[in-house]
Amino acid sequence: MKKTLVATVLLSMIMSATYLVQDSCAATETKGAAMQINLELTLADNLLAFKGKTVTVTLSSGQTMAGIVKNVNNGILHLEKLAQKEFFDAIIVIDKISAVEVRVK
């Protein structure tokens, strides 16, 4: 009886671990698929797709800014937690952006 109980508990743990690993792999694939630049969308919509992710934008002046996309609304990009500037956010006019760099993998 005790051996059967131990075997049942071990089998349950193995099956749970297998399920969790499969679920984790599926989530990773979904995240990877979602992290793509889409040329069919506007620049604003592409930036919005990267909400919560780090991007680097190059402005038409040549200046680059890196930070986490907080929001995109009314032609404005809100970057938070700017790289190399602690406690700074930025609001950038999307029309002034000439390039966007994002990590997709």
BADRENGU-708700 format. One record per residue: x, y, z of N, C-alpha, C in turn; residue number from 1; chain; residue in three letters. Coordinates in Angstrom, 3 decimals, m for minus. Example, Ala and Ser with C-alpha at 12.3 -4.5 7.8 and 13.67 -1.06 7.14 Angstrom:
% residues 2
<n_xx:13.190, n_yy:m5.690, n_zz:7.800, ca_xx:12.300, ca_yy:m4.500, ca_zz:7.800, c_xx:13.200, c_yy:m3.300, c_zz:7.800, nr:1, kette:A, rest:Ala>
<n_xx:12.850, n_yy:m2.250, n_zz:7.080, ca_xx:13.670, ca_yy:m1.060, ca_zz:7.140, c_xx:12.900, c_yy:0.030, c_zz:7.870, nr:2, kette:A, rest:Ser>
This chain:
% residues 105
<n_xx:0.825, n_yy:m1.196, n_zz:0.000, ca_xx:0.000, ca_yy:0.000, ca_zz:0.000, c_xx:0.866, c_yy:1.255, c_zz:0.000, nr:1, kette:A, rest:Met>
<n_xx:1.908, n_yy:1.264, n_zz:0.840, ca_xx:2.781, ca_yy:2.419, ca_zz:0.936, c_xx:3.554, c_yy:2.615, c_zz:m0.366, nr:2, kette:A, rest:Lys>
<n_xx:4.014, n_yy:1.506, n_zz:m0.980, ca_xx:4.738, ca_yy:1.587, ca_zz:m2.242, c_xx:3.823, c_yy:2.116, c_zz:m3.348, nr:3, kette:A, rest:Lys>
<n_xx:2.581, n_yy:1.706, n_zz:m3.338, ca_xx:1.615, ca_yy:2.157, ca_zz:m4.343, c_xx:1.369, c_yy:3.648, c_zz:m4.204, nr:4, kette:A, rest:Thr>
<n_xx:1.258, n_yy:4.122, n_zz:m2.979, ca_xx:1.037, ca_yy:5.541, ca_zz:m2.729, c_xx:2.243, c_yy:6.359, c_zz:m3.187, nr:5, kette:A, rest:Leu>
<n_xx:3.431, n_yy:5.905, n_zz:m2.867, ca_xx:4.653, ca_yy:6.599, ca_zz:m3.278, c_xx:4.753, c_yy:6.621, c_zz:m4.802, nr:6, kette:A, rest:Val>
<n_xx:4.465, n_yy:5.486, n_zz:m5.431, ca_xx:4.514, ca_yy:5.402, ca_zz:m6.896, c_xx:3.489, c_yy:6.350, c_zz:m7.523, nr:7, kette:A, rest:Ala>
<n_xx:2.306, n_yy:6.430, n_zz:m6.954, ca_xx:1.261, ca_yy:7.318, ca_zz:m7.468, c_xx:1.677, c_yy:8.780, c_zz:m7.342, nr:8, kette:A, rest:Thr>
<n_xx:2.239, n_yy:9.144, n_zz:m6.202, ca_xx:2.695, ca_yy:10.521, ca_zz:m5.980, c_xx:3.822, c_yy:10.864, c_zz:m6.961, nr:9, kette:A, rest:Val>
<n_xx:4.783, n_yy:9.959, n_zz:m7.134, ca_xx:5.880, ca_yy:10.200, ca_zz:m8.076, c_xx:5.367, c_yy:10.338, c_zz:m9.500, nr:10, kette:A, rest:Leu>
<n_xx:4.451, n_yy:9.470, n_zz:m9.899, ca_xx:3.879, ca_yy:9.544, ca_zz:m11.239, c_xx:3.146, c_yy:10.863, c_zz:m11.443, nr:11, kette:A, rest:Leu>
<n_xx:2.419, n_yy:11.308, n_zz:m10.427, ca_xx:1.705, ca_yy:12.586, ca_zz:m10.513, c_xx:2.681, c_yy:13.742, c_zz:m10.660, nr:12, kette:A, rest:Ser>
<n_xx:3.783, n_yy:13.693, n_zz:m9.916, ca_xx:4.790, ca_yy:14.756, ca_zz:m9.997, c_xx:5.433, c_yy:14.792, c_zz:m11.380, nr:13, kette:A, rest:Met>
<n_xx:5.740, n_yy:13.629, n_zz:m11.931, ca_xx:6.358, ca_yy:13.562, ca_zz:m13.258, c_xx:5.404, c_yy:14.102, c_zz:m14.313, nr:14, kette:A, rest:Ile>
<n_xx:4.143, n_yy:13.713, n_zz:m14.221, ca_xx:3.161, ca_yy:14.187, ca_zz:m15.199, c_xx:2.963, c_yy:15.694, c_zz:m15.071, nr:15, kette:A, rest:Met>
<n_xx:2.955, n_yy:16.221, n_zz:m13.856, ca_xx:2.810, ca_yy:17.662, ca_zz:m13.653, c_xx:4.007, c_yy:18.404, c_zz:m14.222, nr:16, kette:A, rest:Ser>
<n_xx:5.198, n_yy:17.900, n_zz:m13.983, ca_xx:6.409, ca_yy:18.534, ca_zz:m14.506, c_xx:6.415, c_yy:18.532, c_zz:m16.023, nr:17, kette:A, rest:Ala>
<n_xx:5.991, n_yy:17.421, n_zz:m16.624, ca_xx:5.913, ca_yy:17.335, ca_zz:m18.085, c_xx:4.934, c_yy:18.359, c_zz:m18.619, nr:18, kette:A, rest:Thr>
<n_xx:3.804, n_yy:18.503, n_zz:m17.988, ca_xx:2.801, ca_yy:19.482, ca_zz:m18.416, c_xx:3.348, c_yy:20.895, c_zz:m18.310, nr:19, kette:A, rest:Tyr>
<n_xx:4.028, n_yy:21.197, n_zz:m17.199, ca_xx:4.578, ca_yy:22.529, ca_zz:m17.010, c_xx:5.643, c_yy:22.853, c_zz:m18.053, nr:20, kette:A, rest:Leu>
<n_xx:6.494, n_yy:21.895, n_zz:m18.378, ca_xx:7.526, ca_yy:22.119, ca_zz:m19.392, c_xx:6.887, c_yy:22.350, c_zz:m20.749, nr:21, kette:A, rest:Val>
<n_xx:5.873, n_yy:21.572, n_zz:m21.111, ca_xx:5.189, ca_yy:21.762, ca_zz:m22.390, c_xx:4.507, c_yy:23.115, c_zz:m22.427, nr:22, kette:A, rest:Gln>
<n_xx:3.872, n_yy:23.506, n_zz:m21.336, ca_xx:3.190, ca_yy:24.792, ca_zz:m21.267, c_xx:4.191, c_yy:25.931, c_zz:m21.392, nr:23, kette:A, rest:Asp>
<n_xx:5.338, n_yy:25.796, n_zz:m20.739, ca_xx:6.382, ca_yy:26.810, ca_zz:m20.810, c_xx:6.921, c_yy:26.942, c_zz:m22.225, nr:24, kette:A, rest:Ser>
<n_xx:7.125, n_yy:25.835, n_zz:m22.898, ca_xx:7.626, ca_yy:25.865, ca_zz:m24.278, c_xx:6.610, c_yy:26.533, c_zz:m25.191, nr:25, kette:A, rest:Cys>
<n_xx:5.344, n_yy:26.247, n_zz:m25.002, ca_xx:4.304, ca_yy:26.856, ca_zz:m25.828, c_xx:4.257, c_yy:28.363, c_zz:m25.593, nr:26, kette:A, rest:Ala>
<n_xx:4.414, n_yy:28.789, n_zz:m24.344, ca_xx:4.410, ca_yy:30.220, ca_zz:m24.041, c_xx:5.607, c_yy:30.902, c_zz:m24.679, nr:27, kette:A, rest:Ala>
<n_xx:6.755, n_yy:30.250, n_zz:m24.663, ca_xx:7.945, ca_yy:30.823, ca_zz:m25.274, c_xx:7.753, c_yy:30.977, c_zz:m26.776, nr:28, kette:A, rest:Thr>
<n_xx:7.169, n_yy:29.979, n_zz:m27.426, ca_xx:6.920, ca_yy:30.062, ca_zz:m28.856, c_xx:5.947, c_yy:31.189, c_zz:m29.161, nr:29, kette:A, rest:Glu>
<n_xx:4.935, n_yy:31.358, n_zz:m28.335, ca_xx:3.964, ca_yy:32.416, ca_zz:m28.545, c_xx:4.628, c_yy:33.776, c_zz:m28.390, nr:30, kette:A, rest:Thr>
<n_xx:5.456, n_yy:33.926, n_zz:m27.366, ca_xx:6.151, ca_yy:35.190, ca_zz:m27.167, c_xx:7.058, c_yy:35.481, c_zz:m28.350, nr:31, kette:A, rest:Lys>
<n_xx:7.771, n_yy:34.477, n_zz:m28.826, ca_xx:8.670, ca_yy:34.666, ca_zz:m29.951, c_xx:7.916, c_yy:35.071, c_zz:m31.200, nr:32, kette:A, rest:Gly>
<n_xx:6.755, n_yy:34.488, n_zz:m31.406, ca_xx:5.965, ca_yy:34.805, ca_zz:m32.589, c_xx:5.414, c_yy:36.227, c_zz:m32.509, nr:33, kette:A, rest:Ala>
<n_xx:5.093, n_yy:36.683, n_zz:m31.305, ca_xx:4.512, ca_yy:38.010, ca_zz:m31.146, c_xx:5.547, c_yy:39.109, c_zz:m31.319, nr:34, kette:A, rest:Ala>
<n_xx:6.811, n_yy:38.791, n_zz:m31.101, ca_xx:7.854, ca_yy:39.796, ca_zz:m31.146, c_xx:8.427, c_yy:39.924, c_zz:m32.559, nr:35, kette:A, rest:Met>
<n_xx:7.653, n_yy:40.522, n_zz:m33.446, ca_xx:8.097, ca_yy:40.723, ca_zz:m34.813, c_xx:7.705, c_yy:42.106, c_zz:m35.284, nr:36, kette:A, rest:Gln>
<n_xx:8.502, n_yy:42.658, n_zz:m36.171, ca_xx:8.154, ca_yy:43.909, ca_zz:m36.823, c_xx:7.222, c_yy:43.572, c_zz:m37.975, nr:37, kette:A, rest:Ile>
<n_xx:6.156, n_yy:44.327, n_zz:m38.105, ca_xx:5.166, ca_yy:44.079, ca_zz:m39.145, c_xx:5.109, c_yy:45.290, c_zz:m40.067, nr:38, kette:A, rest:Asn>
<n_xx:5.565, n_yy:45.131, n_zz:m41.300, ca_xx:5.597, ca_yy:46.230, ca_zz:m42.253, c_xx:4.211, c_yy:46.653, c_zz:m42.726, nr:39, kette:A, rest:Leu>
<n_xx:3.197, n_yy:45.847, n_zz:m42.432, ca_xx:1.821, ca_yy:46.189, ca_zz:m42.797, c_xx:1.231, c_yy:47.215, c_zz:m41.826, nr:40, kette:A, rest:Glu>
<n_xx:1.864, n_yy:47.384, n_zz:m40.666, ca_xx:1.364, ca_yy:48.298, ca_zz:m39.640, c_xx:2.120, c_yy:49.621, c_zz:m39.692, nr:41, kette:A, rest:Leu>
<n_xx:1.540, n_yy:50.643, n_zz:m39.093, ca_xx:2.207, ca_yy:51.936, ca_zz:m38.986, c_xx:3.329, c_yy:51.837, c_zz:m37.944, nr:42, kette:A, rest:Thr>
<n_xx:4.173, n_yy:52.841, n_zz:m37.932, ca_xx:5.252, ca_yy:52.882, ca_zz:m36.942, c_xx:4.668, c_yy:52.885, c_zz:m35.530, nr:43, kette:A, rest:Leu>
<n_xx:3.609, n_yy:53.656, n_zz:m35.335, ca_xx:2.973, ca_yy:53.720, ca_zz:m34.013, c_xx:2.437, c_yy:52.363, c_zz:m33.586, nr:44, kette:A, rest:Ala>
<n_xx:1.801, n_yy:51.650, n_zz:m34.506, ca_xx:1.264, ca_yy:50.330, ca_zz:m34.168, c_xx:2.375, c_yy:49.321, c_zz:m33.897, nr:45, kette:A, rest:Asp>
<n_xx:3.473, n_yy:49.407, n_zz:m34.646, ca_xx:4.622, ca_yy:48.543, ca_zz:m34.377, c_xx:5.188, c_yy:48.823, c_zz:m32.995, nr:46, kette:A, rest:Asn>
<n_xx:5.321, n_yy:50.095, n_zz:m32.643, ca_xx:5.826, ca_yy:50.449, ca_zz:m31.311, c_xx:4.877, c_yy:49.955, c_zz:m30.221, nr:47, kette:A, rest:Leu>
<n_xx:3.597, n_yy:50.069, n_zz:m30.455, ca_xx:2.614, ca_yy:49.606, ca_zz:m29.475, c_xx:2.702, c_yy:48.099, c_zz:m29.276, nr:48, kette:A, rest:Leu>
<n_xx:3.048, n_yy:47.370, n_zz:m30.330, ca_xx:3.211, ca_yy:45.918, ca_zz:m30.225, c_xx:4.376, c_yy:45.560, c_zz:m29.299, nr:49, kette:A, rest:Ala>
<n_xx:5.323, n_yy:46.472, n_zz:m29.143, ca_xx:6.464, ca_yy:46.242, ca_zz:m28.264, c_xx:6.280, c_yy:46.881, c_zz:m26.892, nr:50, kette:A, rest:Phe>
<n_xx:5.052, n_yy:47.159, n_zz:m26.515, ca_xx:4.761, ca_yy:47.750, ca_zz:m25.205, c_xx:5.337, c_yy:46.859, c_zz:m24.105, nr:51, kette:A, rest:Lys>
<n_xx:6.095, n_yy:47.464, n_zz:m23.204, ca_xx:6.720, ca_yy:46.714, ca_zz:m22.114, c_xx:8.082, c_yy:46.154, c_zz:m22.483, nr:52, kette:A, rest:Gly>
<n_xx:8.512, n_yy:46.333, n_zz:m23.717, ca_xx:9.805, ca_yy:45.825, ca_zz:m24.187, c_xx:10.758, c_yy:46.989, c_zz:m24.442, nr:53, kette:A, rest:Lys>
<n_xx:12.038, n_yy:46.688, n_zz:m24.448, ca_xx:13.053, ca_yy:47.706, ca_zz:m24.682, c_xx:13.229, c_yy:47.941, c_zz:m26.171, nr:54, kette:A, rest:Thr>
<n_xx:13.233, n_yy:49.214, n_zz:m26.560, ca_xx:13.486, ca_yy:49.609, ca_zz:m27.940, c_xx:14.511, c_yy:50.740, c_zz:m27.949, nr:55, kette:A, rest:Val>
<n_xx:15.178, n_yy:50.893, n_zz:m29.082, ca_xx:16.060, ca_yy:52.029, ca_zz:m29.299, c_xx:15.525, c_yy:52.783, c_zz:m30.502, nr:56, kette:A, rest:Thr>
<n_xx:15.241, n_yy:54.060, n_zz:m30.318, ca_xx:14.757, ca_yy:54.876, ca_zz:m31.429, c_xx:15.832, c_yy:55.863, c_zz:m31.831, nr:57, kette:A, rest:Val>
<n_xx:15.959, n_yy:56.055, n_zz:m33.133, ca_xx:16.866, ca_yy:57.059, ca_zz:m33.667, c_xx:16.006, c_yy:58.193, c_zz:m34.193, nr:58, kette:A, rest:Thr>
<n_xx:16.274, n_yy:59.384, n_zz:m33.711, ca_xx:15.493, ca_yy:60.545, ca_zz:m34.125, c_xx:16.067, c_yy:61.122, c_zz:m35.415, nr:59, kette:A, rest:Leu>
<n_xx:15.290, n_yy:61.933, n_zz:m36.083, ca_xx:15.745, ca_yy:62.532, ca_zz:m37.335, c_xx:16.982, c_yy:63.414, c_zz:m37.119, nr:60, kette:A, rest:Ser>
<n_xx:17.225, n_yy:63.857, n_zz:m35.897, ca_xx:18.418, ca_yy:64.641, ca_zz:m35.570, c_xx:19.669, c_yy:63.769, c_zz:m35.442, nr:61, kette:A, rest:Ser>
<n_xx:19.477, n_yy:62.437, n_zz:m35.399, ca_xx:20.593, ca_yy:61.509, ca_zz:m35.234, c_xx:20.754, c_yy:61.002, c_zz:m33.812, nr:62, kette:A, rest:Gly>
<n_xx:20.092, n_yy:61.632, n_zz:m32.861, ca_xx:20.161, ca_yy:61.210, ca_zz:m31.463, c_xx:19.437, c_yy:59.885, c_zz:m31.294, nr:63, kette:A, rest:Gln>
<n_xx:20.001, n_yy:59.002, n_zz:m30.464, ca_xx:19.342, ca_yy:57.734, ca_zz:m30.170, c_xx:18.894, c_yy:57.718, c_zz:m28.711, nr:64, kette:A, rest:Thr>
<n_xx:17.773, n_yy:57.076, n_zz:m28.477, ca_xx:17.250, ca_yy:56.927, ca_zz:m27.127, c_xx:16.767, c_yy:55.500, c_zz:m26.973, nr:65, kette:A, rest:Met>
<n_xx:17.126, n_yy:54.879, n_zz:m25.862, ca_xx:16.707, ca_yy:53.512, ca_zz:m25.574, c_xx:15.917, c_yy:53.517, c_zz:m24.275, nr:66, kette:A, rest:Ala>
<n_xx:14.841, n_yy:52.756, n_zz:m24.275, ca_xx:14.017, ca_yy:52.643, ca_zz:m23.078, c_xx:12.913, c_yy:51.635, c_zz:m23.304, nr:67, kette:A, rest:Gly>
<n_xx:12.054, n_yy:51.522, n_zz:m22.334, ca_xx:10.941, ca_yy:50.584, ca_zz:m22.384, c_xx:9.701, c_yy:51.327, c_zz:m22.873, nr:68, kette:A, rest:Ile>
<n_xx:9.009, n_yy:50.745, n_zz:m23.850, ca_xx:7.800, ca_yy:51.365, ca_zz:m24.383, c_xx:6.716, c_yy:51.315, c_zz:m23.315, nr:69, kette:A, rest:Val>
<n_xx:6.322, n_yy:52.474, n_zz:m22.852, ca_xx:5.261, ca_yy:52.579, ca_zz:m21.846, c_xx:3.901, c_yy:52.674, c_zz:m22.536, nr:70, kette:A, rest:Lys>
<n_xx:3.816, n_yy:53.572, n_zz:m23.550, ca_xx:2.557, ca_yy:53.743, ca_zz:m24.260, c_xx:2.802, c_yy:54.476, c_zz:m25.569, nr:71, kette:A, rest:Asn>
<n_xx:1.877, n_yy:54.326, n_zz:m26.485, ca_xx:1.889, ca_yy:55.047, ca_zz:m27.754, c_xx:0.478, c_yy:55.558, c_zz:m27.956, nr:72, kette:A, rest:Val>
<n_xx:0.355, n_yy:56.888, n_zz:m28.123, ca_xx:m0.979, ca_yy:57.467, ca_zz:m28.249, c_xx:m0.872, c_yy:58.846, c_zz:m28.893, nr:73, kette:A, rest:Asn>
<n_xx:m1.786, n_yy:59.157, n_zz:m29.791, ca_xx:m1.871, ca_yy:60.478, ca_zz:m30.422, c_xx:m0.547, c_yy:60.940, c_zz:m31.030, nr:74, kette:A, rest:Asn>
<n_xx:0.174, n_yy:60.030, n_zz:m31.678, ca_xx:1.422, ca_yy:60.400, ca_zz:m32.330, c_xx:2.585, c_yy:60.618, c_zz:m31.384, nr:75, kette:A, rest:Gly>
<n_xx:2.451, n_yy:60.144, n_zz:m30.153, ca_xx:3.482, ca_yy:60.326, ca_zz:m29.122, c_xx:3.915, c_yy:58.961, c_zz:m28.598, nr:76, kette:A, rest:Ile>
<n_xx:5.215, n_yy:58.783, n_zz:m28.435, ca_xx:5.791, ca_yy:57.581, ca_zz:m27.825, c_xx:6.270, c_yy:57.943, c_zz:m26.429, nr:77, kette:A, rest:Leu>
<n_xx:5.853, n_yy:57.176, n_zz:m25.444, ca_xx:6.327, ca_yy:57.371, ca_zz:m24.063, c_xx:7.306, c_yy:56.251, c_zz:m23.752, nr:78, kette:A, rest:His>
<n_xx:8.578, n_yy:56.606, n_zz:m23.609, ca_xx:9.609, ca_yy:55.655, ca_zz:m23.190, c_xx:9.870, c_yy:55.857, c_zz:m21.712, nr:79, kette:A, rest:Leu>
<n_xx:9.968, n_yy:54.761, n_zz:m20.975, ca_xx:10.302, ca_yy:54.846, ca_zz:m19.561, c_xx:11.622, c_yy:54.132, c_zz:m19.302, nr:80, kette:A, rest:Glu>
<n_xx:12.207, n_yy:54.426, n_zz:m18.153, ca_xx:13.463, ca_yy:53.800, ca_zz:m17.732, c_xx:14.514, c_yy:53.900, c_zz:m18.829, nr:81, kette:A, rest:Lys>
<n_xx:14.824, n_yy:55.129, n_zz:m19.206, ca_xx:15.790, ca_yy:55.359, ca_zz:m20.273, c_xx:17.143, c_yy:54.759, c_zz:m19.918, nr:82, kette:A, rest:Leu>
<n_xx:17.785, n_yy:54.193, n_zz:m20.922, ca_xx:19.108, ca_yy:53.597, ca_zz:m20.733, c_xx:20.111, c_yy:54.692, c_zz:m20.401, nr:83, kette:A, rest:Ala>
<n_xx:20.940, n_yy:54.426, n_zz:m19.436, ca_xx:22.015, ca_yy:55.317, ca_zz:m18.997, c_xx:21.506, c_yy:56.628, c_zz:m18.404, nr:84, kette:A, rest:Gln>
<n_xx:20.232, n_yy:56.683, n_zz:m18.055, ca_xx:19.670, ca_yy:57.857, ca_zz:m17.379, c_xx:18.693, c_yy:57.348, c_zz:m16.326, nr:85, kette:A, rest:Lys>
<n_xx:19.165, n_yy:57.202, n_zz:m15.112, ca_xx:18.297, ca_yy:56.694, ca_zz:m14.054, c_xx:17.174, c_yy:57.676, c_zz:m13.761, nr:86, kette:A, rest:Glu>
<n_xx:15.998, n_yy:57.132, n_zz:m13.537, ca_xx:14.814, ca_yy:57.890, ca_zz:m13.134, c_xx:14.321, c_yy:58.861, c_zz:m14.205, nr:87, kette:A, rest:Phe>
<n_xx:14.598, n_yy:58.598, n_zz:m15.481, ca_xx:14.147, ca_yy:59.464, ca_zz:m16.560, c_xx:13.204, c_yy:58.725, c_zz:m17.495, nr:88, kette:A, rest:Phe>
<n_xx:12.192, n_yy:59.437, n_zz:m17.980, ca_xx:11.297, ca_yy:58.988, ca_zz:m19.029, c_xx:11.419, c_yy:59.988, c_zz:m20.172, nr:89, kette:A, rest:Asp>
<n_xx:10.874, n_yy:59.636, n_zz:m21.328, ca_xx:10.888, ca_yy:60.550, ca_zz:m22.459, c_xx:9.576, c_yy:60.450, c_zz:m23.215, nr:90, kette:A, rest:Ala>
<n_xx:9.160, n_yy:61.569, n_zz:m23.752, ca_xx:8.018, ca_yy:61.622, ca_zz:m24.660, c_xx:8.584, c_yy:62.065, c_zz:m26.004, nr:91, kette:A, rest:Ile>
<n_xx:8.326, n_yy:61.257, n_zz:m27.031, ca_xx:8.916, ca_yy:61.487, ca_zz:m28.342, c_xx:7.802, c_yy:61.579, c_zz:m29.375, nr:92, kette:A, rest:Ile>
<n_xx:7.880, n_yy:62.586, n_zz:m30.232, ca_xx:6.928, ca_yy:62.724, ca_zz:m31.328, c_xx:7.285, c_yy:61.670, c_zz:m32.377, nr:93, kette:A, rest:Val>
<n_xx:6.348, n_yy:60.819, n_zz:m32.706, ca_xx:6.614, ca_yy:59.697, ca_zz:m33.613, c_xx:7.081, c_yy:60.179, c_zz:m34.979, nr:94, kette:A, rest:Ile>
<n_xx:6.594, n_yy:61.329, n_zz:m35.438, ca_xx:7.014, ca_yy:61.866, ca_zz:m36.735, c_xx:8.501, c_yy:62.221, c_zz:m36.769, nr:95, kette:A, rest:Asp>
<n_xx:9.128, n_yy:62.348, n_zz:m35.618, ca_xx:10.559, ca_yy:62.688, ca_zz:m35.538, c_xx:11.446, c_yy:61.451, c_zz:m35.464, nr:96, kette:A, rest:Lys>
<n_xx:10.850, n_yy:60.256, n_zz:m35.473, ca_xx:11.613, ca_yy:59.009, ca_zz:m35.403, c_xx:11.972, c_yy:58.577, c_zz:m36.815, nr:97, kette:A, rest:Ile>
<n_xx:13.275, n_yy:58.322, n_zz:m37.036, ca_xx:13.701, ca_yy:57.862, ca_zz:m38.358, c_xx:14.005, c_yy:56.370, c_zz:m38.375, nr:98, kette:A, rest:Ser>
<n_xx:14.259, n_yy:55.752, n_zz:m37.208, ca_xx:14.530, ca_yy:54.312, ca_zz:m37.150, c_xx:14.183, c_yy:53.784, c_zz:m35.766, nr:99, kette:A, rest:Ala>
<n_xx:13.843, n_yy:52.490, n_zz:m35.727, ca_xx:13.540, ca_yy:51.811, ca_zz:m34.466, c_xx:14.305, c_yy:50.501, c_zz:m34.465, nr:100, kette:A, rest:Val>
<n_xx:15.007, n_yy:50.239, n_zz:m33.375, ca_xx:15.711, ca_yy:48.974, ca_zz:m33.200, c_xx:15.058, c_yy:48.226, c_zz:m32.045, nr:101, kette:A, rest:Glu>
<n_xx:14.758, n_yy:46.939, n_zz:m32.279, ca_xx:14.157, ca_yy:46.101, ca_zz:m31.256, c_xx:14.803, c_yy:44.724, c_zz:m31.311, nr:102, kette:A, rest:Val>
<n_xx:14.844, n_yy:44.091, n_zz:m30.174, ca_xx:15.333, ca_yy:42.718, ca_zz:m30.117, c_xx:14.143, c_yy:41.800, c_zz:m30.312, nr:103, kette:A, rest:Arg>
<n_xx:14.191, n_yy:40.969, n_zz:m31.353, ca_xx:13.043, ca_yy:40.123, ca_zz:m31.658, c_xx:13.257, c_yy:38.678, c_zz:m31.273, nr:104, kette:A, rest:Val>
<n_xx:14.448, n_yy:38.288, n_zz:m30.881, ca_xx:14.694, ca_yy:36.907, ca_zz:m30.473, c_xx:15.412, c_yy:36.867, c_zz:m29.169, nr:105, kette:A, rest:Lys>
